[in-house]
Amino acid sequence: MTHLNTPRYLLLLVAALCLLGQPGRAQQLTSPNKQLALTFSLQAGGVPTYSLTYKGRPVIKPSHLGLELKEGPGLTNSFAVTGTKTRAFDETWTPVWGETKTIRNHYNELTVTLTQAATKRQMLVHFRMFDDGLGFRYDFPKQPELAYFVVKEERTQFALAGDHKAFWLPGDYDTQEYSTVTSKLSEVRGLMKTAVTDNASQTTFSPTGVQTPLMLKSQDGLYINLHEAALIDYSTMSLELDDKHMVLESHLTPDAQGNKGYLQTPCLSPWRTIIVSDRAGDILESKLVLNLNEPTKYKDVSWIKPTKYVGVWWEMITGKSTWSYTNATNIKLDSTDYSKLKPNGTHAANTAHVKEYIDFAAQHHLDAVLVEGWNTGWEDWFGQSKDYVFDFVTPYPDFDVQELHRYAASKGIKIIMHHETSGSVRNYERHLDKAYKFMADNGYSAVKSGYVGNIIPRGEHHYGQWLNNHYLYAITEAAKYKIMVNAHEAVRPTGLARTYPNLIGNEAARGTEYESFGGNNADHTTILPFTRLIGGPMDYTPGIFQTRVSAYNPENKSFVHSTLARQLALYVTMYSPLQMAADLPETYNKHLDAFQFIEDVAVDWDDSKVLEAEPGDYITIARKAKGKSNWFVGSTCDENGRTSTVNLSFLDPGKTYVATIYADGKGAHYEKNPQAYAIRKVNVTSKTKLTQYCAPGGGYAISLMAK
């Protein structure tokens, strides 16, 4: 019974609380520009559900939320809404390095508190709506009824509005190094078998499982990207497709026992991200994933510097040279005396040869030289399931650490360390502090780490919770020694470089090395910026001028599926603060006119603009060099070729620029005539429009230098 003297606002509050707990009562959230709209509600049985629209068009139809636990009732149903909270947030922050000088972080947030009456457990869901998409995550407060729990599976759904065109990779717990397949979602099942190609470590899990970032395009022209952000102390998410209903559901990477995660409250899940627009370029320009990560943890970031480098690498990848010093087998590090073994004569990481790379880097104003194969243990490093495979501090007899440190320093060049773990993560962690101290003592400011092969401890996966924690441990330990990390074969990035900006590069996709292993598809670099690069930059290692691998190794008939001009374009379209000139100095010396673009192009930027883009077909991007007036343009296209028209209205009005255009030459073709290129110079202004032909598998690069 209501008392007559009860204040009216209390009556309204009680009524509102009652309504919040009723199934079907919806909460709404819109983006700051009102174009995106979220609806959250409880379905019958207390099942939390969300949906998303863009300009009134469905992006995600009603989709379930929650987690299934290994023991006890799951966190998927029997909920009541016991609280809601909204807020608006708007800030502008400055990245340590990036595609733009500043980034705006502007969103509206809805937090829904869910309570299970029978268990008295609580779970919060945070929704953040940006103009370019939605991020949401689970929040498990500290509570007596939920202290420690094991995740059996996460049950987050993305119910799509149609049979979209998809750019997908086979779902795998251990590798992303597959060629992207372009097909309708309904065709995934039929194409999966041929999509799964051999890799050094791979564990597929389903005929319809796919990886994130997943790029989609609806029949009515919506571009949708699904991924995750702030992947910390949690297993990596793949997506399981229900191809009858076009519903994608989260599928977490298991550990060796099959469990998906071990959590202790209070704790948070990663953000699940949905970027959406009716313009493809907006997907590439989105900073949503970065914005969902925390600000940097480091007070001093002065030692973190974008880097352009060459390296003793491509000659080994092609088979011209070797990582190993000898041809011996059955090596045991603690009992092998390399001074008594016969050198094989093909070891690339020797003092004299590395000095040649240092000289080339200094001559062309590059920053560093990567050296792989410098340390003992490469003779039987792969495929033997060796635990103690490397010690990361002992050089081969022909590699003089102190002399190369002295020589490189005298030329103003850094040497980049290489730590291949061969998947033996336990061994790496045992040696990690000693290895980083060795780097600091000998002038190495960056390390390329590798995780080739199956993981030791045996049964763990590259993308499981345990390994994700290791990758972050390696990054934070490196920061103590002011070391930047470029991790290969590690988990795909989720924007953590905002929080830990010494994570300056990652591989986590099929890179240039595969051009020596049979080749990448000609459309590969028109897709990767829409998929792999959504979470962070890639060490793609472009710049291959000699596209016939047989020129270095007659037994290797592979070729680079790209024209030379497009290799230049990749320094702009494949964003990274860590860019390699991957070919050999001897080859660059034959094409110094084209190499001038690599020498000139920046690796850190004040502004970036996507001029034209269509996933799988073409990408053209313009970027402004950090602290300068100079711009650089890159354009890459697929196997069909095209004519590109670029409006230079982004240039400063009233200024004249010298445009040096590095383009495909007459008859250029990625397979038939890849080295045909032409260079011309013209004066341009902000009123200029340029039209440029791109050959099949080709592209162009432009440097725009203010006069």
N, C-alpha and C positions, 0 to 999 in steps of 0.2 A: 504494500500500500504506500502511495506517495503522500507525503505530508504537504499540506498547503503552504507551509512556510519554507519549503526547500527552495534554495535559490535556483533561478531558471538555468544558469550556466552549468550547474551541477547536473540537472536533469538532462541537458543536451550532451554533457560529457558521458554520462552513464549510457545514454542511448547510442552514442558513437562507439563506445567500447563494445557494446553488444553487437552492433553491426559489423565491426571489424572481425569478429570471430565467426561470422556466418559464411558458409561456403557460397561462392558465387559473388560475394561482395568484392568489387574490383578496386584496385588502386591504379592511378594513372600517373604517368611521367612523360614529359615531352622534352625535346632538345631545346637549347636556347633559341634556335631559329624556328622552332615549332614544326619542322618538317618531319621529324621522327617522333613516334609516339609508342610508348610501352603501356601494356596493360598487365597487371598482376592480379591473380585471383586464386582462390582455392576451389578446386573441383570437388565433386561428391567424394566423400571419404577423406576429406582434408588433404588432397593432393595439391601441392603448390605448382602453379602454372603461370607462364608468361607468354606474351605475344608481342610482335613488333611490326609497325607499319612505317612506310616512308612515302611522304606526300599522299597519304591515304591508300597506298598500295601495300598489299601484304608482303612482308619480308620473312617473318617467322610466324607461323600459325600457332595456336595454343600448344605449348610444349611443357613437358613435366620437368621438375627440378628435384634434386635430392641425391642422397648417397645410400647405397646398400652396405650394411656392415657385416663382418664375418660372424659376429655373435650378437644375438638379441634382435629386437625389432629394428628395422631400417629407419633412416631419416628420409622417408619418401612419402609418407601419408600420415593420416590421423592428426594433422596439424590444425591449430586454430591461430588466427592472427591476433596476437596480444599486444602489438605495438607497431606504429609506423612513425617514421621521421623523414622529413625532407630538408634539403638545403641546396643552395646555389653556391658555386665556387668559380672564381675567375682570377687567374694569375698569369704572369708571363715570366718564364724562366730562361736562363742562358745555359745551353749545354756546354760541356767541356770541349767537345768536338761535335760536328754534325752537319746536316744538310742546310740548316738555316742558322742565323745568328741568334735568334730567340724563338721560343716556342710558347704559344698560348695554350693554357690548360683551363678550359672553360666547360663546365658541365653543370647539369642539375642532377641531384642524387635523391634516391628513395631507398630507405632502409626499412625492411620488413622483419619484425620479430615473430618467429613461429614457435609455438609451444605444443608439445604432445602431452595431452592431459594425463594419459595413462602412465607415461614414463617420467613426466616432469622434466623432459629434456628440452633445451632450447637450441634453435639454429636461426641465425640471422642471414638474410640475403641482402647484399648491397648492390643496387643498380646505379650506374653512372651513365647518364645520357649526354653525349657530345653531339655537335652538329654533324660529325662524320660517322657516328655509330654508337654502339652500346657496349659497355663492359659490366659484367656482374660476377660476384664471387660469394662463396659461403664463408660464414664467420661462426666459429664455435666458441662461445664464451666459456670461461672457467666455471664449472658447475659440479656439484657432488655426483649427479646422476650420469655425467659424461666426462670422465677424466682421461682415460686412455681408451683408444679404440682402433680397430684394424679395419681398413676399408676393403670390402669385397669388390665393389665396383661403384663408380660414380654414374648416376643416372640422369645426367643433364641431356636434354633433347633440343634439337634444332629441327622443327617440323617445317619443311620448305613448302613453298606455294606452287611448285611445279617441278617438272623433270628438267632441271637446269643443265646447261652446258657447264662442264666441270673440267678443271685443270688439276689432275690428281696424281698422287704417288701411292703405290701399294702400302697399306698399313704394315708397319714393321717396328719391332722393338729395338733394332740394332743399327739400322742404316736409313739414310735418306738419299743414298747415291743411286737413284733410279732416274730414268728418263721420264719426264712428265707425259702423261697420257691426256689427250684432249678428247672428250666424248660426253654424251649425255649421261646423267647419273644412272639411268636405266641400263646403260651398256657396260657399267663397271664390272659386273659379274662375268660377262662373256669375254672381257678383255684382260682380266686379272692374270690369267696363267702366263700370257706372253709379256705382261708388264713386269713380272718378277724375274729379273735377270740376276746372274751370279754376282756375289759380293763376298768380301773377306769375312764378314760377319752379318748374318741376316736371320730374322725370325719373323716371318709373316704370321698372321693370326686369323685371317678370315677372307673368304672370296669377295666380300664387299667392304672390307676395312680400308680406310684411306687415312692419310696423314694431314696434319695442319702445318702451315697455313693452307687452307683449301680455298681456291678461287672459283667463284661461280658466276654465271651470267644467265639471267632469266630470259625467257622468250620476249618479254616486253621491255628489255633493255636495262634491267637493274643489275649492277655489279655488286656482288656480296662476297666478303672475305671473312672466313671463320678461323680463329686462332686462339691463343692464350697469352696472358701477360703475367709477369712477376712469378715465374715458376721457381718456387723456393720450398724446399723440404716437402716435396710432393712428386708424384709420378707424372710423366709426360702424358698428355692426352692425345689419342688418336680418335677417329670417328668411325663408328659402325653404321653402315647404311642399311636401312630397311627399304629395299628397292620396290616394294609393293606400295608403300605409303609415302615414300620420299621423306623419311624421317632419319636424321642423323642423330646418333646417341654417343655420348662420351665413352671411350674405352681406354682405361689407364694401363700403363705398362706394369707388368707384375714383377715381383722379385723371384728369387730361386725357388721359393716355396709356393708361388702362385698368388701371394697376397699383393694388394695394390697400393698399400700405404699404411704407415704406422703413425698415428697422430696423438698428441697430448694437448688438452685444452689449457689455456686459450690458444687457438690456432686459426689460420686462414687458408683457404684454398687459393690457387692462382685465379686470376680473372679469366673469364671466358669472354672472348671479344667477337663482335660482329661489326664490321665496317661496311657501310652501304652508301651507294650513290648511283645516280643515272649518268655519271661521267666517269670514265675509266681512270682518268688522271687523278681524280680525287682519292682513289684507293692508294695510289703511289705517294701522294702528298700527305696522307693521313699521319698524324703523330699520336693517335689514340693509344697504341701499345706502349709507347714511351711514357705518355702521360699517366698511365695506370701503374707505373713503377715509382718507387720512392726517390726523392732527391739523393744526390751522391752522399755516400757515407764518409768521404774523405775530406779533410780540411784543406790539405795541400794537394793540388792537382797540377802543379807546375811541371812535374816530371812526365806527364802524359802528353805525348806529342804525336800527331798524325805523321805517318812515315811512308816514304816512297822508296822502294828497295829493289835490288837485283839479287840473284841467288844461285848457289850451286845446287840445283834441283832439277831443272828440265832435262839436263843431259843424263841424269840418272833415270828419270821417268821414261825417257825415250829409249833407254837401253844403251846409250853411247858410253856411259860411265857407270861405276858401281858405288854403292854406299860402303861396302866392305873393303877392308884393307888387304885381305887374303882370300883365297878360295878354300880355306880350311873348313871343316865341319865339326860338329859335336864340341862346341866351345863351352868351357866353364870359366867364367870371369875370374874367379878367385884362384885359379891354378894355371891360367894360360899366360905364357910369356911371349908377347907379340914380337919382341925383338928377335926371337929365334925362328919366326915363321917367315915364309917367302912371300913378299908382296905380290899382288896380282897384276900390277901395272895399270889397272883401270880405276883405281881409287881416286875420286874427284876431289875430296876434301883434303888436299895436301897444301902445305904452306905456300909454295910457289904459285899454284893455280888460284888459290883464294886471293892472293895479292893482285892477280890480274883482274879479278872482279872488283876488288877495292879500287884499283886504278880507274876502271871504267866508271864506277859510281862517282868517284871524285871528279873526273873529267866532265861528267854530265850533270853535276849538281844534284845527285840523288843522296839519300840519307843513310842507307844501310845496305848490308850484304847478309843474306841468310846463308848459313852453311849447314847442310845436312850430311850425315855420315862421318862426322868428325870424331865420334867416340867409339870405344871398343864394344863389340858385341853384335855387329851387324851380320856376321857370317851365318848365323842360324837364328835370326831374331823372330822370324814369322812361322806360325803354324805348328810349333813344337809344344805349345802350352807351357812355356818356360816361365817360372815365377821370377827368378833372379836373372833377368835378361839384359838389363843395362844398369850402370851405376851413375850415369849422367855427369860424371866429373873426370873420367879417365880418357885422355885423347889417344888416338892411334899414334904410332911412332913418327909418322910423317906430318903431323899437325902440331905446330908449335904455338900453344895458346898465348904465351907471353909475347912472342915476337909479333904475332898477328894483332894482338891488342895494341902494341906499340905502333905498328905500321898503320893500322886503321886510324888510330887517334891522330897520328901525324898528318893524315889526309882529311881529317874532319869527318870520318865515317864511323858509324857504329856497326858492330856485328850482331846479327840476330841469332840467338841460341836455338837449338833444336832438341826437344825432348820427346822422342818416340817411346811410348810405354809398352807397345805390342799388346795392349789390353791388360797388362799386369798392373792394375791400379794399386793393389796392396804394396807391390814393390816400389812404385813411384812415391807413394805416401811415406814409405820408410826413408826414402832418400831426398824427399822434397826440400827440406830446410837446408840440407848440405848443398844440394844442387843450386838453390837460389843464392846462397851465400857465395858459391863458386862464381856465379854470374856477376854478382855485385862486385866481387874482388877483381874481376877481369874485364869490367867495362861493358857487359852486356845489359842493355836496357829493355830488351823484349825477348820473348820466347815463343816459338811455334811448338805447341805440344800436339801429340798424336795419340790416337786410341785405336789403332788398326787391330782387327781380329777379335776373337771372342774374349769376353771379360774374365779376368781372374780377380776376385773369387769366382770360381766356376758356377755358372748358372745365373749370375747377375746379368742384366741387360744394360746397354748403353743409355737407355732413356728411363731407367727406373729411378725410384726415389733415392736409393743409396748412391748411384752414380751422379745424379743431379746434385746431391750434397757434396760429393767429391769435387765436381767441377767448380763449385762456388768456393770450396775450401782452398783449392789451388789458386784461385783468383785473389782471394783475400790474403792468403799467405804471401803471394807475389807482391802485393801492395806494400807489405812491410819492408820489402827490399827495393821498392820503387821500380817494379818490373811490370811491363805490359804483357798481356797474354793473348795469343792467337791460337785458339784451340781447334784442332781438326778431328773429325769423327766424333765430336762431342754432341751434346744435345742441341737442337735447333734453338736459336735465340728467341727470347720473349721480352725484350726491352730492358734486360738487366744491366745493359751498358750505361743506362742513365744513373743507376745506383752505384755501379762499380765500373767507372769509365776506363779503368785499365784493361777491361775486356775489350780490346781494340779491334778484334777480328775473330771470325769463326769460319769454318768450312760448312759442315752440316748440310751438304748438298753435293750434287754431281758437278765438280769443277772442271777446270781446264785439263787436269791430269787425264781425264777420260778421253780427251782428244787423241791421246797416245794409246788408249785401250780400245780402239774401235770407233771412237768419235761420239760427239754429242749431236743431237738433232739441230738442224739449222735454225729452228724456232726457239731453241733452248733459252737464249738470252732475251727473248721477247716475253718469256713467261716468268723467269726467276724473280724479277722485281715485284711481280704481283703475288708471289708465293713465298719463297724462302726469305726474301729481304724484308718482308713485312715486320719481322721480329728484330731485325738488326742487320748490320753490314756483313758482307761475305768476302772472304779472301779468295776471290775467284781466280786470281793469277792470270790476268790477260796479257796481251802484248806479244803474241806469237807471230812472228813475221815469216819464218820458214814453216809453212803449213804442211809440207810433206815430211812426215817423220822419218821416212827412209833416207832423207839427206843426212841424218845423224846416225841412223841404225838401219842398214840395208834390209835387215830381216823384219823390220816393223813397217807394214804397209798402211798403217793408219794415217789419216790426214785430219787437219783441223777444219771443221765445217763452218768456215768463216773466211771472208776476204780480209786482206791486210787492213783495209780502211776501217772495217768494222772492229777489228781488234783495238784500234785507237778509240773508237766510240765508246767501248766498254768502260773506259776510265771515267766516263761521265754517267752512263746509264746504270752501271753496276756499282752503286755507291759503296764506298768503304774509306775510312780514314787510314787504312793500311793497303797500299796498292803496289803490286809487284810488276816490274818489267821482266816477264818470265822467260824470255828467250835468251839465247847465248850472246855475249858481247860480240863474238865474231860475226854473227848474223846482223846485229844492229849496226855494226860498222859498215855494212854494205848498203844500208838504207838510212843513213843519218838524217836525210831530209824528212823522212816520215817519223823517225825517232824524236825529232824536235818537238812534236806534240806531247810525247810522254815526258820529255824534259820540262816542258812549259806547264802542263796541266796541274792544277792544284789538287790537294787531298783534304782540304778543309774549306768550308763554304760559309758565306754570309747569306746566300739566298739560293733557292732552287725552284724551278718552274717546269712543270710537265707541259710541253707544247702540244704534243699529240700522242695518243696511246690507244692501243687495242690489244688485250692479252692474246699472245700467240701469233700476232701479226706484226706489230711495230711499236717502238717506243722512241720518242724524241724528247730530250731533257736539256734545259739550259741551267747552268750554275754559275754563281758569282764567287770569285775567289775571296777567301777570308782577308779582310783589311785592304782590298784592292778594288780597282774599277774594272778589272778584266773579267770577262765571261768566257765560258767554255760550253759548247754544245756537242752532244753526242746523239746519234740516231742509229738504231739497229732494226733490221727487218728479217722476215722469215725467208723461206726458200723460194718465194714467188717474186721477190723484188717489188719495188714501188717507186713512185715519185713523191717526194716529201716537200711540202711548202711550209716555210717557217717565217713567222712574223716576228721581227726583231724589236717590237714595241717595248720589251722589257729593258732595253738599253736606256741610259740616261739621256733625256731630251737635250738637244743642242750639242751633243758630243759626237765627234767622228771617231770611229774605231777602224782599225785595220783587221779585216777578217781573213785569216788564213784557213782555207778550206781543204781538208784532206779527204778526198772522195774516191769512190770506185772509178777505175780507169775504163777506157773503151774495151768492151768485151769481157769485163770482169765477171767472175762467177765463182762462188765458193768452192766448187768442185773442179771446174774446168780451167779457170784462170784466176786464181785467188790473189796473186801478187800484183795484179794490174791496178795501179793507183795513180791519181793525178792530184797535184797540189797547185792551187792558184790563190792569189791575193787580190782583194777588192776593198775599197773603202765603203763603209756602211754607216747608217744612223738608225735611230729608233723608228724611222719611217720606212726602212727598207724591208722588203719581203724577198726571201731567197727561195728558189726552187731547185731541188737537188735530186737527181736520180740515185736510187739505191739498187745495186745489183742483187740478184738472188743470193741470200745468205750474206748480204753486204750491209753497208751503212756509210756513215760519214762522221767526221769530227771537225769542229770549227773552233779556233781560238780567236777571241775578239779582244784586241788590245787597244785600250784607249790611247789616242794620239796626244 
